Amino acid sequence: MQPSWARDVWRVLEPYHTVCYFAPEPAAQLKALGLKGFWMGYFAARAAPFGAAGPELVTATFFGFHPAMVRRALPDAWGYADPQATLDARLAGVDAALRRLLGDLVDDPSLDEAADLAARAAHSAAPAGRPLYAATSALPWPEPAHLRLWHAAGLLREYRGDGHIAALTAAGVDGAAAHVLLVAAGLAPRELLQSVRGWDDDDWAAATARMVERGWLGPDGGFTESGRLARERIEQITDECALPPLEVLGDAGTQRLIELATPATARIVDDGGFLVPNPIGLTR
């Protein structure tokens, strides 16, 4: 299989899974538990498969956030709601959000087939070296099909993210520098990334200086040729690392998954259930 299949599947399934971050229903459920603000809910719900994780583990595995931003949410979140209650609240919110966003598609047989294919791929992945995927894979599978597809999409997303972090760290790129490179690539504005990742102007300047010293960026903050090639190689490795779960489906099964999931994703995007650019998955 071509590694590009992994990116194609990610592009289709990312909006489907991230309703848990961008739709109002999951946020309302987490707020009802007592979690304070969007980011406390985000860090708690995504980290809950680890148990009552502390900020060090979450900073390491989420990778792109300033440590102080994580510490503002954890471990305080667990004083308001334990991990299982957080997971239950998120799932209830996702169920409500997907039923609203998908409408009649929520009962369409195509969603059953898409969920079966995505779950088959997600089940086949090896957990070694994939901490977020491994922790999430221990959760029970939800039903019905629209939730099963959401869970499978999340597993494949975390599997890809774990591999992407490995590719970045192997290339000597830290969390702040990863976002500097995204801006240089024209994929998101600096103001957005700083606001959602917690890096201040001094952090940003220091990360930029590291990339300039390495020869990846020029004095104007734009890519040098070697920097452009290095970033392309990181993205290629990310796709290669994300491919193994899809190999069980083969080309035909992967194409079928994309075809089946695309109408549901289109409804989510059209109804505002997904932000563009996506500040959560931009480093994936």
C-alpha positions as CSV (number, residue, x, y, z in Angstrom):
1,M,0.0,0.0,0.0
2,Q,1.1,3.6,-0.6
3,P,1.7,5.6,2.5
4,S,-0.6,8.3,1.1
5,W,-3.6,6.1,2.0
6,A,-2.9,6.9,5.7
7,R,-3.2,10.6,5.1
8,D,-6.4,10.2,3.0
9,V,-8.0,8.2,5.8
10,W,-6.9,10.8,8.4
11,R,-8.4,13.6,6.4
12,V,-11.7,11.9,6.2
13,L,-12.0,10.6,9.8
14,E,-10.4,13.6,11.6
15,P,-13.6,15.8,11.4
16,Y,-15.7,12.8,12.5
17,H,-13.7,12.1,15.6
18,T,-13.1,15.7,16.6
19,V,-16.8,16.5,17.3
20,C,-15.7,15.6,20.8
21,Y,-13.7,18.8,20.9
22,F,-15.6,21.2,18.7
23,A,-19.3,20.4,19.0
24,P,-21.1,22.0,21.9
25,E,-22.7,18.9,23.3
26,P,-19.5,17.2,24.7
27,A,-18.4,20.5,26.1
28,A,-21.7,20.9,27.9
29,Q,-21.5,17.4,29.4
30,L,-17.9,18.0,30.7
31,K,-18.9,21.4,32.1
32,A,-21.8,19.7,33.9
33,L,-19.2,17.6,35.7
34,G,-17.6,20.7,37.1
35,L,-14.6,20.8,34.7
36,K,-13.6,24.5,34.3
37,G,-13.4,25.8,30.8
38,F,-12.7,24.2,27.4
39,W,-9.0,23.3,28.1
40,M,-9.6,21.5,31.4
41,G,-12.3,19.4,29.7
42,Y,-10.0,18.8,26.7
43,F,-7.0,17.6,28.7
44,A,-9.1,15.6,31.1
45,A,-11.2,13.8,28.5
46,R,-8.4,13.0,26.1
47,A,-6.0,11.9,28.9
48,A,-8.7,9.9,30.9
49,P,-7.8,6.6,29.2
50,F,-4.5,6.9,31.2
51,G,-6.4,7.2,34.5
52,A,-5.8,10.2,36.7
53,A,-2.7,11.3,34.7
54,G,-0.5,14.1,35.9
55,P,0.8,17.0,33.7
56,E,4.2,15.4,33.0
57,L,2.7,12.4,31.2
58,V,0.2,14.5,29.3
59,T,2.7,17.1,28.3
60,A,4.9,14.3,26.9
61,T,2.2,12.4,25.0
62,F,0.2,15.4,23.7
63,F,3.6,17.0,22.8
64,G,2.6,20.3,21.3
65,F,1.4,22.2,24.4
66,H,3.5,24.4,26.7
67,P,3.8,22.5,30.0
68,A,2.3,25.4,32.0
69,M,-0.9,25.2,29.9
70,V,-1.2,21.5,30.8
71,R,-0.5,22.2,34.5
72,R,-3.4,24.7,34.6
73,A,-5.8,21.8,33.9
74,L,-4.1,18.7,35.5
75,P,-4.2,17.3,38.1
76,D,-6.9,19.7,39.3
77,A,-9.5,18.2,36.8
78,W,-9.5,15.0,38.8
79,G,-10.8,16.8,41.8
80,Y,-14.0,17.7,39.9
81,A,-14.5,14.4,38.0
82,D,-12.7,11.0,38.0
83,P,-11.5,9.6,34.6
84,Q,-14.4,7.2,34.1
85,A,-17.0,9.9,34.7
86,T,-15.1,12.1,32.3
87,L,-15.1,9.4,29.6
88,D,-18.8,8.7,30.2
89,A,-19.7,12.4,29.9
90,R,-17.7,12.8,26.7
91,L,-19.3,9.8,25.1
92,A,-22.8,11.0,26.0
93,G,-21.9,14.4,24.4
94,V,-20.5,12.8,21.3
95,D,-23.7,10.7,20.9
96,A,-25.9,13.8,21.1
97,A,-23.6,15.7,18.8
98,L,-23.4,13.1,16.1
99,R,-27.2,12.4,16.2
100,R,-27.7,16.2,15.6
101,L,-25.0,16.6,12.9
102,L,-25.7,13.4,11.0
103,G,-29.5,13.5,11.0
104,D,-30.9,10.6,9.0
105,L,-27.4,9.3,8.2
106,V,-27.0,8.1,11.8
107,D,-29.2,5.1,11.0
108,D,-27.9,4.5,7.4
109,P,-26.4,1.0,6.8
110,S,-23.4,2.7,5.2
111,L,-22.3,3.8,8.7
112,D,-22.4,0.2,9.9
113,E,-20.1,-0.8,7.1
114,A,-17.8,2.1,7.7
115,A,-17.6,1.4,11.4
116,D,-16.8,-2.3,10.7
117,L,-13.9,-1.4,8.4
118,A,-12.5,1.3,10.7
119,A,-12.8,-1.0,13.7
120,R,-11.1,-3.8,11.9
121,A,-8.2,-1.5,11.1
122,A,-8.0,-0.1,14.6
123,H,-8.1,-3.6,16.1
124,S,-5.2,-4.7,14.0
125,A,-2.7,-2.1,15.2
126,A,0.2,-3.0,17.5
127,P,0.4,-0.9,20.6
128,A,4.2,-0.9,21.0
129,G,5.5,2.6,21.2
130,R,2.0,4.1,20.9
131,P,1.0,5.2,24.4
132,L,-2.1,7.2,23.6
133,Y,-3.3,4.6,21.2
134,A,-2.6,1.8,23.7
135,A,-4.4,3.5,26.5
136,T,-7.4,4.3,24.3
137,S,-7.5,0.8,22.9
138,A,-8.2,-0.6,26.4
139,L,-11.6,1.3,26.6
140,P,-14.8,-0.7,25.8
141,W,-16.2,-0.3,22.3
142,P,-19.4,1.8,22.2
143,E,-22.5,1.1,20.2
144,P,-24.3,1.8,18.0
145,A,-22.5,2.2,14.7
146,H,-22.0,6.0,14.8
147,L,-20.2,5.7,18.1
148,R,-18.2,2.7,17.0
149,L,-17.0,4.7,14.0
150,W,-16.1,7.6,16.3
151,H,-14.1,5.4,18.6
152,A,-12.3,3.7,15.8
153,A,-11.5,7.0,14.2
154,G,-10.1,8.2,17.6
155,L,-7.9,5.1,17.8
156,L,-6.5,5.6,14.4
157,R,-6.0,9.3,15.1
158,E,-4.0,8.6,18.3
159,Y,-2.0,5.9,16.5
160,R,-1.1,8.4,13.8
161,G,-0.3,11.1,16.4
162,D,2.0,8.8,18.4
163,G,3.9,8.0,15.2
164,H,4.1,11.7,14.3
165,I,5.6,12.6,17.7
166,A,8.2,9.9,17.1
167,A,9.0,11.3,13.7
168,L,9.3,14.9,15.1
169,T,11.5,13.9,18.1
170,A,13.7,11.7,15.9
171,A,14.3,14.8,13.7
172,G,15.1,16.9,16.8
173,V,11.9,19.0,16.6
174,D,10.3,20.0,19.8
175,G,6.7,21.1,20.4
176,A,7.3,24.8,19.9
177,A,9.4,24.3,16.8
178,A,6.8,22.0,15.3
179,H,4.3,24.9,15.3
180,V,6.9,27.4,14.0
181,L,7.3,25.0,11.0
182,L,3.6,24.8,10.5
183,V,3.4,28.6,10.2
184,A,6.3,28.6,7.8
185,A,4.5,26.1,5.7
186,G,1.4,28.4,5.6
187,L,-0.9,25.8,7.3
188,A,-2.1,28.1,10.1
189,P,-1.6,31.6,11.5
190,R,0.9,32.1,14.2
191,E,-1.7,33.9,16.4
192,L,-4.0,30.8,16.4
193,L,-1.2,28.4,17.2
194,Q,0.2,30.5,20.1
195,S,-3.2,30.9,21.6
196,V,-4.1,27.3,21.5
197,R,-0.7,25.9,22.5
198,G,0.5,28.3,25.1
199,W,3.8,29.4,23.6
200,D,4.5,33.1,24.2
201,D,6.5,35.4,22.0
202,D,9.8,34.6,23.7
203,D,9.2,30.8,23.3
204,W,8.3,31.4,19.6
205,A,11.4,33.5,19.0
206,A,13.6,30.9,20.6
207,A,12.1,28.1,18.6
208,T,12.5,30.1,15.4
209,A,16.1,30.8,16.3
210,R,16.7,27.1,16.7
211,M,15.3,26.3,13.2
212,V,17.3,29.2,11.7
213,E,20.5,27.9,13.3
214,R,19.8,24.5,12.0
215,G,19.4,25.9,8.5
216,W,15.8,24.9,8.1
217,L,14.5,28.5,8.1
218,G,15.9,31.6,6.7
219,P,16.2,35.0,8.5
220,D,12.7,35.9,7.2
221,G,11.2,32.9,8.8
222,G,10.6,31.1,5.5
223,F,11.8,27.6,4.7
224,T,15.1,27.0,3.2
225,E,15.3,24.2,0.7
226,S,16.8,21.8,3.3
227,G,14.1,22.8,5.7
228,R,11.4,22.2,3.2
229,L,12.8,18.7,2.4
230,A,13.2,17.9,6.1
231,R,9.6,18.8,6.9
232,E,8.4,16.8,3.9
233,R,10.4,13.8,5.2
234,I,8.8,14.1,8.7
235,E,5.3,14.1,7.0
236,Q,6.3,11.1,4.9
237,I,7.5,9.2,7.9
238,T,4.3,10.1,9.7
239,D,2.3,8.6,6.9
240,E,4.5,5.5,6.8
241,C,4.1,5.0,10.5
242,A,0.3,5.4,10.3
243,L,-0.1,2.8,7.5
244,P,0.1,-0.6,9.3
245,P,-3.5,-0.6,10.6
246,L,-4.8,0.0,7.1
247,E,-2.9,-2.9,5.6
248,V,-5.4,-5.3,6.9
249,L,-8.0,-3.6,4.7
250,G,-5.9,-3.4,1.6
251,D,-6.3,-0.8,-1.1
252,A,-9.9,-1.8,-1.9
253,G,-11.0,-1.8,1.8
254,T,-9.3,1.5,2.5
255,Q,-10.9,3.1,-0.5
256,R,-14.3,1.7,0.6
257,L,-13.9,3.2,4.1
258,I,-13.1,6.6,2.6
259,E,-16.1,6.4,0.3
260,L,-18.5,5.4,3.2
261,A,-17.2,7.9,5.7
262,T,-17.1,10.9,3.4
263,P,-20.8,11.8,3.4
264,A,-20.9,11.8,7.2
265,T,-17.8,13.9,7.4
266,A,-19.2,16.3,4.9
267,R,-22.3,16.9,7.0
268,I,-20.2,17.5,10.1
269,V,-18.0,20.1,8.3
270,D,-21.0,21.8,6.6
271,D,-22.9,22.1,9.9
272,G,-19.9,23.6,11.7
273,G,-18.9,20.6,13.8
274,F,-15.3,21.0,12.7
275,L,-13.0,24.0,12.8
276,V,-10.7,24.9,9.8
277,P,-7.8,25.1,10.4
278,N,-8.1,22.4,13.1
279,P,-6.1,23.7,16.1
280,I,-6.2,20.2,17.8
281,G,-4.9,18.1,14.9
282,L,-2.6,20.5,13.1
283,T,0.6,18.7,14.2
284,R,-0.7,15.4,12.9
